[in-house]
Each structure stands twice: as structure tokens, then as C-alpha cells.
């Protein structure tokens, strides 16, 4: 974990409640896709944890969904704003033994860290299948960006306004060759994906309400086969066999 100042360089609205932010600063603490940052907002007691969508040698790409006044203030920040940021938090996805035919499964803003993950997979010669689920076509984002990476991209919307009508689990069932999953999204989606028998292995990134972001308050604990674990410190990524529902 490293505390430093990041400067907002760019902000772009992607959907009605989702924004792309680019922050420049010291990214040396970031080591894996799926890690997150914890951003301090002036006048707010708690920092806001945000998944890292991607990073370069001197900048972060964040995709932020507005869920309250704090995140609303963040996305309305003007370029040049300096943000006190804890970076390199969490463990991220492990690509040590990357499978040949992985499927990346994202629900809503859970698609964000999968973008950087897909890019790292492409760098090592792996072409992932990417299955993304949204409520409606209006909620979808970063489809062109995933496509430009050369991923096999499939979309599901609950109302059928884009791609397959249904849930992201329907896309997984339609891709029987994929047996290893990298997943990020709301807990009900993680649970539904975890139950699919075709997925023999996987890594699941949990979303949780965090107070400190580095394991001190134990407020984001989940149950695993190894006992209680903290999403912020021991996760947010856990392997399929560790998870207890």
C-alpha cells in the first residue's frame, strides 16, 4: 500500500451513472489487475474504494459508478484536482498459471477490472472470452474497448435491449469450452456463477462496503474454507474453492 497524491487528468461520462476517470501519479504499488485504490474526498470521513480498470507507467484508469454524494463529487471533480489516494490495495487476479481458454465474467461496473485483466492476458498471448451482463443497453460501457483488445465478447441485458436477453450466466452456459472463470460483480451474480457446474476453477472478485480499505476495521469480512477473511486485505479476489456461501 502506498499513499500519494494523484492528479485528475480526464473525466468522461460513459452512461447515466458511470464515468471514466484518468489520474496521473505514482503507480509503483500496483502489481496486478483487480487491485483497487482508496480515494479521499475533501470533507468526507471515509475514503471511497474504486477498482482499477487499467494502469500505465504513470497513470490510472478508473471506472466509477455514482452510488452516493461522495462518488458524485468525485466524478464532478475538475481536471487538475489532486486526490489523496491509497494505491496497490488488495491482491488482484493471479495470472501465474493462466488457462488457455478463460472466460471473464462481469456484472455492471464489475466489468471495470476485467478490462485491465483482459489486456494483460492478451499481452501473454491468451485471448479470453468476455461475458458482460447489464440491466439495459443504456447501462453498457466499454464494449468497443474490449473488442479492440481482440476478446471474444458477448453481452446479456435483462430486458433484451442489447445482446442476449437474460443474465450473464446464460452467456456462460453458451460457452461450454470455457471451464476457468475470472469473475467480478455483485454478490448474487458471483453466487450464481459459482454454482455453474461447467466452471471447474476460477477467481472471484468480491464487492464489499469498506471503511479502511486495508484490513484494520474487519468490516468487510466474508466466510471462506479458511475461516473469516477480509475482502479488502485478503481479497478482493478469492479462488473458487475457498468460497463459502
Phi, psi and omega per residue, in radians:
X1 nan 2.410 3.122
X2 -2.391 2.333 3.083
X3 -1.750 2.219 -3.141
X4 -2.780 2.973 3.097
X5 -1.622 2.261 3.016
X6 -1.954 2.554 -3.125
X7 -1.902 2.224 3.094
X8 -1.216 2.113 -3.133
X9 -1.761 -0.497 -2.955
X10 -2.799 2.479 3.032
X11 -2.415 2.368 -3.127
X12 -2.476 2.302 3.115
X13 -1.404 2.255 -3.122
X14 -1.764 -0.737 3.077
X15 -2.424 -3.010 -3.117
X16 -1.025 -0.556 -3.087
X17 -2.278 0.274 -3.078
X18 -2.220 2.333 -3.039
X19 -2.290 2.604 3.022
X20 -1.779 2.217 3.100
X21 -2.138 2.408 3.030
X22 -2.045 2.151 -3.120
X23 -2.098 2.307 3.060
X24 -1.682 2.564 -3.138
X25 2.843 -2.911 -3.092
X26 -1.438 1.911 -3.108
X27 -1.804 0.268 -3.021
X28 -1.092 -0.390 -3.127
X29 -1.432 -0.171 -3.094
X30 -1.520 2.167 -3.027
X31 -2.181 -0.208 -3.054
X32 -2.701 2.549 3.013
X33 -1.111 2.466 -3.114
X34 1.791 -0.148 3.026
X35 -1.294 3.035 -3.127
X36 -2.447 2.932 3.044
X37 -2.036 2.807 3.087
X38 -2.168 1.966 -2.966
X39 -1.791 2.271 3.076
X40 -1.509 2.353 3.086
X41 -1.983 2.352 -3.119
X42 -0.967 2.271 3.094
X43 1.428 0.012 -3.136
X44 -1.886 2.343 -3.071
X45 -1.218 -0.762 -3.094
X46 -1.782 2.503 3.017
X47 -1.243 2.888 3.103
X48 -1.932 2.080 3.099
X49 -1.384 2.272 -3.108
X50 -2.318 2.239 3.085
X51 -1.130 2.524 3.070
X52 -1.482 2.077 3.121
X53 -1.378 -0.617 3.106
X54 -2.971 2.954 3.085
X55 -2.707 2.674 3.035
X56 -2.053 -2.901 -3.087
X57 -1.238 -0.265 -3.121
X58 -2.526 0.300 -3.099
X59 -2.662 2.702 3.084
X60 -1.981 2.493 2.955
X61 -1.912 2.099 3.105
X62 -2.052 2.481 2.995
X63 -2.047 2.049 -2.961
X64 -2.015 2.210 2.998
X65 -1.717 2.256 -3.125
X66 -1.297 2.064 3.131
X67 -2.159 -0.079 -3.132
X68 -2.996 -3.020 -3.078
X69 -1.146 -0.610 -3.126
X70 -1.101 -0.890 3.127
X71 -1.196 -0.512 3.073
X72 -1.124 -0.721 3.086
X73 -1.123 -0.700 -3.105
X74 -1.068 -0.862 -3.069
X75 -1.253 -0.296 3.102
X76 -1.598 0.007 3.111
X77 -1.074 2.541 -3.105
X78 -1.588 2.638 3.063
X79 -0.935 2.419 -3.070
X80 1.752 -0.253 3.101
X81 -1.113 2.315 3.086
X82 -1.680 2.325 -3.078
X83 -2.156 2.137 3.059
X84 -1.223 2.115 -2.943
X85 -2.345 2.323 2.942
X86 -1.623 2.131 -3.079
X87 -2.070 2.866 -3.138
X88 1.304 0.481 -3.114
X89 -1.517 2.549 3.115
X90 1.441 2.994 -3.051
X91 -1.625 -0.536 -3.113
X92 1.331 3.097 3.133
X93 -1.413 2.474 -3.127
X94 -1.709 2.049 -3.140
X95 -1.842 0.318 -3.115
X96 -0.986 -0.800 3.114
X97 -2.103 1.165 -3.077
X98 -1.173 2.172 3.141
X99 -1.166 2.790 -3.088
X100 -1.269 -0.526 -3.041
X101 -2.305 1.140 -3.088
X102 -1.395 2.765 2.991
X103 -2.102 2.258 3.113
X104 -1.770 2.156 -2.989
X105 -2.119 2.091 -3.104
X106 -2.262 2.486 3.065
X107 -2.069 2.109 -3.137
X108 1.021 -2.313 -3.114
X109 -1.194 -0.147 3.016
X110 -1.088 -0.222 3.072
X111 -1.207 -0.396 -3.003
X112 -0.978 -1.019 -3.111
X113 -1.173 -0.330 3.120
X114 -1.238 -0.379 3.115
X115 -1.144 -0.870 3.086
X116 -1.122 -0.639 3.100
X117 -1.087 -0.795 3.133
X118 -1.071 -0.701 3.115
X119 -1.094 -0.717 3.108
X120 -1.176 -0.629 3.084
X121 -1.129 -0.730 3.129
X122 -1.106 -0.601 3.134
X123 -1.105 -0.481 3.138
X124 -1.770 0.242 3.021
X125 1.526 0.221 3.122
X126 -1.786 2.290 3.091
X127 -1.858 1.835 -3.075
X128 -1.433 2.690 2.860
X129 -1.487 2.345 -3.122
X130 -2.086 2.104 3.126
X131 -2.028 2.030 -3.086
X132 -2.087 2.392 3.124
X133 -2.059 2.362 3.116
X134 -2.359 2.857 3.087
X135 -1.208 -0.859 -3.124
X136 -2.462 3.000 3.085
X137 -1.061 -0.575 -3.124
X138 -1.172 -0.327 -3.135
X139 -1.598 -0.163 -3.063
X140 -1.327 2.531 3.112
X141 -2.602 2.769 3.035
X142 1.117 0.402 3.121
X143 -1.184 -0.770 3.123
X144 -1.131 -0.643 -3.130
X145 -1.148 -0.752 3.067
X146 -1.113 -0.727 -3.120
X147 -1.102 -0.677 3.141
X148 -1.133 -0.424 3.071
X149 -1.266 -0.248 -3.113
X150 1.554 0.300 3.121
X151 -1.289 2.728 2.966
X152 -1.475 1.789 -2.943
X153 -1.816 2.297 3.105
X154 -2.324 2.446 -3.057
X155 -2.170 2.461 2.994
X156 -2.228 2.432 3.020
X157 -2.215 2.546 -3.077
X158 -1.118 -0.564 -3.110
X159 -1.714 0.011 3.120
X160 1.346 0.220 -3.117
X161 -1.321 -0.217 3.073
X162 -2.663 2.326 3.104
X163 1.151 -2.521 -3.135
X164 -1.361 2.379 3.054
X165 -1.396 2.129 -3.136
X166 2.476 -2.563 -3.049
X167 -2.026 2.922 -3.099
X168 -1.105 -0.457 3.091
X169 -1.092 -0.512 3.087
X170 -1.140 -0.621 3.104
X171 -1.187 -0.666 3.131
X172 -1.124 -0.767 3.133
X173 -1.085 -0.489 3.126
X174 -1.461 0.026 3.128
X175 -2.167 1.148 -2.997
X176 -1.128 -0.345 -3.138
X177 -1.281 -0.302 -3.130
X178 -1.555 2.048 -3.109
X179 -2.103 -0.053 3.109
X180 -2.123 2.190 -3.004
X181 -2.080 2.518 2.971
X182 -2.092 2.052 -2.855
X183 -2.248 2.457 3.020
X184 -2.594 2.315 -3.135
X185 2.902 -3.014 3.129
X186 -1.113 2.697 -3.043
X187 -0.979 -0.759 3.114
X188 -1.032 -0.626 3.091
X189 -1.186 -0.757 3.110
X190 -1.014 -0.755 -3.123
X191 -1.118 -0.721 -3.138
X192 -1.160 -0.717 3.119
X193 -1.180 -0.734 -3.132
X194 -1.011 -0.536 -3.086
X195 -1.409 -0.154 -3.110
X196 -1.236 2.118 -3.042
X197 -1.164 -0.398 -3.105
X198 -1.235 -0.385 -3.090
X199 -1.537 1.731 -3.056
X200 -1.394 -0.453 3.137
X201 -2.525 2.904 3.126
X202 3.009 2.939 3.069
X203 -2.249 2.253 -2.994
X204 -2.098 2.140 3.133
X205 -1.698 2.093 -3.060
X206 -1.593 2.470 2.952
X207 -1.668 2.350 -3.133
X208 -2.644 2.661 3.037
X209 -1.299 2.184 -3.077
X210 -2.111 2.479 3.062
X211 -1.725 -0.977 -3.092
X212 -1.621 -0.724 -3.131
X213 1.588 -0.057 -3.127
X214 -2.399 0.373 2.939
X215 1.675 0.011 -3.059
X216 -1.369 -0.620 -2.995
X217 -1.619 -0.248 3.109
X218 1.025 0.492 -3.088
X219 -1.501 -0.162 -3.078
X220 -2.051 0.630 -3.040
X221 -1.327 2.422 2.985
X222 -2.178 2.859 3.111
X223 -1.571 2.375 3.061
X224 -2.331 3.041 3.098
X225 -1.113 -0.344 3.098
X226 -1.692 0.217 -3.127
X227 1.736 -2.967 -3.137
X228 -1.101 2.348 3.106
X229 -2.308 2.587 -3.134
X230 -1.568 2.220 -3.131
X231 -1.085 -0.713 -3.062
X232 -1.250 -0.657 -3.033
X233 -1.709 -0.818 -3.116
X234 -1.517 -0.328 3.114
X235 -2.024 -2.538 0.154
X236 -1.339 -0.066 -3.082
X237 -1.699 2.236 3.076
X238 -2.213 2.573 3.118
X239 -1.353 2.645 -3.052
X240 -0.876 -0.796 -3.043
X241 -1.241 -0.246 3.133
X242 -1.439 -0.412 -2.893
X243 -1.402 2.325 3.061
X244 -2.090 2.175 -3.138
X245 -1.653 nan nan
